[in-house]
Each structure stands twice: as C-alpha cells, then as structure tokens.
Amino acid sequence: MLHHDPYMELVQFRDENMQNVCHDHFKLNELHDELIHRVAAIASQQISSQYGPPPSPFTFFVMGSAGRIEQSVWSDQDHGIIYLDSSDEAKSYFLTLGKEISKGLYQAGYRYCDGGVMASNPFWCKSLNEWKQQLSKWMSESTWESIRYLLIFLDGRFMYGDVTYVERLKEHIYQNMKQHHLLTKSLNNTLHLKKGVNVLGQLLAETHGAHAGKLNIKEIGLFPYVNAIRLLSMKEKLHETSSLLRLKKIPDSYFPASDKAFFKKQFLKLLSYRLLFSDHRDYDSGHYLAVSRLTKEQIREVKEIIKNGAALFHNSKRLIEKDEFDENE
C-alpha cells in the first residue's frame, strides 16, 4: 500500500504560489507563514491520531528570519515549542511533535537549521518553567553564546497552538534585563560588522568559494539594520519581532520620524534587491547579490544602503552607551 504523505500537497501549494509572490517581500512572507502554519497543523493532527491529544496547552513559535517576517525565497528552520505541563509524558509528547513539524517543514522545502534551533531538539522544546529557568541561566551566564540565544529568542513569534507563552517569556527577559546589563552585552555581541565597502568606495564582494564575485547581502546589508533595530526595541521592551514594526514603535526621541521613514525605505529597498538580484536556487545562494547584474546606478544605491545601515547601527550604539553611562553615573 502506498503511504500518503500529507506534506506533499504543500510542496505543490508552494510551487503554485511562489511565482506570484517571489518579488514582493510582504506577500512572500505571508506565503511562508501560511506554509509553516499548515505544516504545524498537519503535524499536530498526525501526532494526535497516533498518541492522542496534546497533554497540555502549548505554543509552537518561529525565530530567525521567520520570526522577523524577513524570509527570502528559501528559508531554513528556526523554531521551538513551549508547553505548560512539566511532566515526562508532556516532554516526550511535544518532542515527538517537534520532530514531526521539523520533518514536515523539511519536506515542504525548509532546510534543517545548522545550529539545531528546532523544536525537534530538547534544547528548544521545553515546559514554560524550564524555559524560564533557561532564560534566567542565559542571562546570568552572559557568555557570547548565551546572549546569542537570548537574541534569537527575542525574535520569537507565535505561529501555532493556543497561548501567549512567548510573550510571557519575553516579559521575563525584560524584567531582568537591567540587573544583567543585557543591553550592553547584546550590543557587544553584535558589534562585529562585516565590511561591505572598501576605502576606495568599492563594494567588497566575496573573493573565493561558491559565491565569488557576489556580495554577502545578509551579513553586510541586512544584519546592521536588524541588529540596530533589535537593540533599540529591547531598550523599549517591545514585543514586535519584524524590523519594520520595531522601527515604527521606537520613540521619535531616538530618531526623528523623517529618519525612521528613511531607514524603513532603505531596509525595504535592501529586501527587494535581495529578491531581485540573488540567485534563488537554494537557501545559501539567496543571501548573495550578483554585483555583475547591477547597473552603475544600482551599485551606487546598494553602497548607500550599506553605509546607512552602518550609520544606523552606530547611532543605536551611541544611544545605548549613553543610557548605560547615565545609569552608572
């Protein structure tokens, strides 16, 4: 008997719809949300039919570019599960669900996360209490890696399930942020900006490897914007995850409204450059901009966008350092 694979229909759904949305950042991310939500729903049904209904309320949430609603054509997996009941039964149930979701996403075209940030990993699939302890531990340890994990978690966004555990855990981070000097540590964690323009004002493309001659738009272009805006969003204890929504809610006292509108435009331009000029054969190639395909005018614009991202980051850095300094006075 042929085993019916419930996820195969999603591959077809993806293929049918991708053509229409692949050049529109917002529609593209709506399609990703729809796909991920459907996978989680199918996986839930699969596990319920095998092991019975979930033993406790739970939240399945996404992080990374999915959490920030900034996915490109291809995307990898970044997700976790939070459930209420701390029993061994619940632990085993939700880990099984996490594995099923991960498998489903893989079949629907989302490659596994290299760093293992997936609900199929016990590290990212925990009860609410275990999560609280884990976040507290990361804050008090404050190693480079644990701060990295906290930043990943802050990009977490509810996707499937029935409760707002993600929001409650973010509150837990924000309540303890000051005593652990989390802002300064998060700033230090994101300080290393990959240079995109050299002293002669030329774009710094990759010099060797599979992407030689191309610009790493993810690290050089997007990260300075994403990191700067996330830091200010933490400073304001915001729950939004998308860089654009965070930027909108950051008080005008940091940047006049005109600057915020400007940075929004720059960031959106960057996202459309990525959609229009990257080779979207697979996940990796989608992060590289083929400089040879750009006109002189476009190259000039990309350089401007990169410079403005660096400026935004340095401004945010100044705001955070000034605040920490004022507090320590």
C-alpha positions in Angstrom: 0.0 0.0 0.0 1.3 3.5 -0.9 1.8 5.6 2.2 0.1 9.0 1.6 2.5 11.8 2.6 0.3 14.7 3.9 3.1 17.2 3.3 3.4 16.6 -0.5 0.4 18.8 -1.2 2.2 21.7 0.5 5.1 21.3 -1.9 2.6 21.7 -4.8 0.9 24.6 -3.0 4.3 26.3 -2.6 5.3 25.8 -6.2 2.0 27.1 -7.5 2.1 30.3 -5.4 5.8 31.1 -5.3 6.0 32.5 -8.8 3.4 35.2 -8.0 5.0 36.4 -4.7 8.7 35.9 -5.1 9.3 39.6 -5.9 7.0 41.0 -3.2 8.6 40.9 0.3 5.2 41.1 2.1 3.3 38.6 0.0 6.3 36.2 0.1 6.3 36.3 3.9 2.6 35.7 4.0 3.1 32.6 1.9 5.8 31.4 4.3 3.5 31.9 7.3 0.7 30.1 5.6 3.0 27.1 4.8 4.6 26.9 8.2 1.2 27.2 9.9 -0.2 24.4 7.7 2.8 22.1 8.4 2.3 22.6 12.2 -1.4 21.9 11.8 -0.8 18.7 9.8 1.9 17.6 12.2 -0.4 18.2 15.2 -3.1 16.0 13.6 -0.6 13.3 12.8 0.7 13.1 16.4 -2.8 13.4 17.8 -4.0 10.5 15.8 -1.1 8.4 16.9 -0.6 9.4 20.5 -3.9 11.2 21.5 -4.5 14.9 22.0 -1.8 17.2 23.5 -1.4 16.6 27.2 -1.3 20.3 27.9 -1.6 23.7 26.2 1.4 24.6 24.0 2.8 27.2 21.7 4.8 26.5 18.6 6.8 29.6 17.7 9.3 30.6 14.9 12.5 32.6 15.3 15.2 33.9 12.9 14.1 35.5 9.7 10.7 33.7 10.0 10.2 35.3 13.4 11.1 38.7 12.0 8.9 38.2 8.9 12.0 38.7 6.7 12.4 35.4 4.9 13.7 35.2 1.4 12.5 32.7 -1.3 14.2 29.8 0.5 14.5 29.7 4.3 15.9 27.4 6.9 14.1 26.3 10.0 14.2 28.2 13.3 11.6 27.3 15.8 10.7 26.0 19.2 7.9 24.7 21.5 6.8 25.9 24.9 4.2 23.8 26.8 2.6 24.2 30.2 2.8 20.8 31.9 6.3 19.8 33.2 5.6 16.0 33.2 7.8 13.5 31.5 4.7 12.5 29.4 4.4 16.0 28.1 8.1 16.3 27.4 8.1 13.1 25.3 4.8 14.1 23.5 6.0 17.6 22.5 9.4 16.4 21.4 7.7 13.9 19.2 5.5 16.7 17.8 8.6 18.9 17.3 10.3 16.2 15.3 7.2 15.7 13.2 6.9 19.5 12.5 10.6 19.6 11.6 10.3 16.7 9.2 7.2 18.3 7.6 8.9 21.6 7.2 11.9 19.8 5.6 9.6 18.1 3.1 7.8 21.4 2.4 11.2 22.9 1.3 12.6 24.4 4.6 16.1 23.0 5.2 17.1 22.0 8.7 18.8 24.6 10.8 22.6 24.1 11.0 22.7 25.2 14.6 19.9 22.9 15.6 17.5 25.7 16.6 14.4 23.5 16.1 11.6 22.1 18.2 12.9 18.6 17.4 15.9 19.5 19.7 15.1 19.2 23.5 17.1 22.4 23.9 14.3 24.3 22.1 11.4 22.3 23.2 10.7 22.9 26.9 8.0 23.4 29.5 7.2 27.0 30.5 9.1 26.6 33.8 12.1 25.1 32.1 12.1 27.9 29.6 12.0 30.5 32.4 15.0 28.8 34.1 16.8 28.5 30.8 16.4 32.2 30.0 17.5 33.2 33.6 20.5 30.9 33.1 21.4 32.6 29.8 21.1 36.0 31.4 23.3 35.2 34.4 25.9 33.3 32.4 26.1 36.1 29.8 28.6 34.2 27.6 28.7 35.2 24.0 26.7 32.1 23.1 24.0 32.6 25.7 23.5 36.2 24.7 23.2 35.0 21.1 20.5 32.6 22.2 18.6 35.3 24.1 18.7 37.5 20.9 17.4 34.6 18.9 14.6 34.1 21.4 13.6 37.7 21.3 12.9 37.3 17.6 10.4 34.6 18.5 6.9 34.9 17.2 3.8 32.8 17.9 2.8 30.5 15.0 0.6 27.7 16.2 -1.1 26.5 19.4 -3.3 28.3 21.8 -1.4 30.6 24.2 0.9 33.5 24.5 3.8 31.8 26.3 6.3 33.6 24.1 5.1 37.0 25.3 5.2 35.9 28.9 8.8 34.7 28.5 9.8 37.9 26.8 8.4 39.8 29.8 10.6 37.6 32.0 13.7 38.7 30.0 12.7 42.3 30.1 12.1 42.3 33.8 15.6 41.0 34.4 17.3 42.9 31.7 18.7 45.8 33.7 20.3 43.8 36.5 22.2 41.7 34.0 23.2 44.7 31.8 21.7 42.8 28.9 21.6 45.8 26.5 25.4 46.4 26.7 26.1 42.7 26.4 23.8 42.4 23.4 25.4 45.4 21.8 28.9 43.8 22.3 27.5 40.6 20.8 26.5 42.3 17.6 29.4 44.8 17.2 31.3 42.9 14.5 30.0 44.4 11.3 31.2 42.7 8.1 32.6 45.5 5.9 30.8 46.0 2.6 32.6 49.0 1.1 36.4 49.4 1.0 38.4 52.6 1.4 38.2 53.3 -2.3 34.4 53.1 -2.1 34.1 49.8 -3.9 31.7 47.0 -2.9 33.5 44.2 -1.2 32.4 41.0 -2.9 33.4 37.5 -1.9 36.9 36.7 -3.2 36.6 32.9 -3.4 34.3 30.0 -2.9 30.9 29.2 -4.4 29.8 32.9 -4.2 33.0 34.6 -5.5 32.2 37.9 -7.1 29.0 38.2 -5.1 28.1 40.4 -2.1 27.0 38.8 1.1 23.9 40.9 1.5 22.7 39.1 4.6 25.8 39.9 6.7 26.8 43.2 5.1 23.4 44.7 4.3 20.7 43.3 6.5 22.4 42.5 9.8 23.4 46.1 10.7 19.7 47.2 10.3 18.3 44.1 12.0 20.7 44.3 15.0 20.5 48.0 15.5 16.7 48.0 15.4 16.5 44.9 17.7 18.7 46.6 20.3 16.5 49.7 20.4 13.5 47.5 20.5 14.9 45.7 23.6 15.7 49.1 25.2 12.0 49.9 24.8 10.9 46.4 25.8 8.9 45.9 22.7 7.3 42.6 21.8 7.2 43.2 18.0 9.6 41.0 16.0 9.7 42.4 12.5 12.4 45.1 12.0 9.8 47.3 10.3 7.3 47.1 13.1 10.0 47.6 15.7 11.3 50.7 13.9 7.8 52.1 13.7 7.3 51.7 17.5 10.7 53.1 18.5 10.1 56.6 20.0 10.8 59.6 17.8 13.0 60.9 20.5 15.7 58.5 19.3 15.3 59.3 15.6 13.0 62.0 14.2 10.1 60.5 12.3 11.7 61.6 9.0 14.8 59.4 9.8 12.6 56.5 10.7 10.8 56.8 7.4 14.2 57.0 5.6 15.6 53.9 7.3 12.4 52.0 6.6 12.7 52.8 2.9 16.4 51.8 2.9 15.6 48.5 4.6 12.8 47.7 2.1 15.0 48.5 -0.8 17.6 46.1 0.5 15.0 43.4 0.8 13.9 43.9 -2.8 17.5 43.9 -4.1 17.8 40.5 -2.4 14.7 39.2 -4.1 15.5 40.7 -7.5 19.2 40.1 -7.8 20.1 37.0 -5.8 20.1 33.6 -7.4 17.4 31.7 -5.5 18.5 28.2 -6.4 18.8 27.3 -2.8 18.9 28.8 0.7 22.6 29.9 0.6 22.6 31.5 -2.8 19.6 33.6 -1.8 21.9 35.6 0.6 24.3 36.7 -2.2 23.9 39.6 -4.6 25.3 39.2 -8.1 27.1 42.5 -8.4 27.7 41.9 -12.1 24.0 42.1 -12.7 23.7 45.6 -11.3 23.8 48.8 -13.2 26.2 51.6 -12.1 23.2 53.4 -10.6 22.2 50.3 -8.6 25.7 49.7 -7.3 25.7 53.3 -6.1 22.4 52.7 -4.4 23.5 49.5 -2.7 26.5 51.2 -1.3 24.3 54.0 0.1 22.0 51.5 1.7 25.0 49.7 3.3 26.5 53.0 4.6 23.2 54.0 6.0 22.8 50.6 7.8 26.2 51.1 9.4 25.2 54.7 10.4 22.0 53.4 11.9 24.0 50.8 13.9 26.5 53.4 15.2 23.7 55.7 16.2 21.9 52.9 18.1 25.2 52.0 19.7 25.6 55.6 20.9 22.1 55.8 22.3 22.6 52.6 24.3 26.0 53.5 25.6 24.8 57.0 26.6 21.9 55.4 28.6 24.2 52.9 30.3 26.6 55.7 31.1 23.8 57.9 32.6 22.6 55.0 34.7 26.1 54.3 36.1 26.7 57.9 37.0 
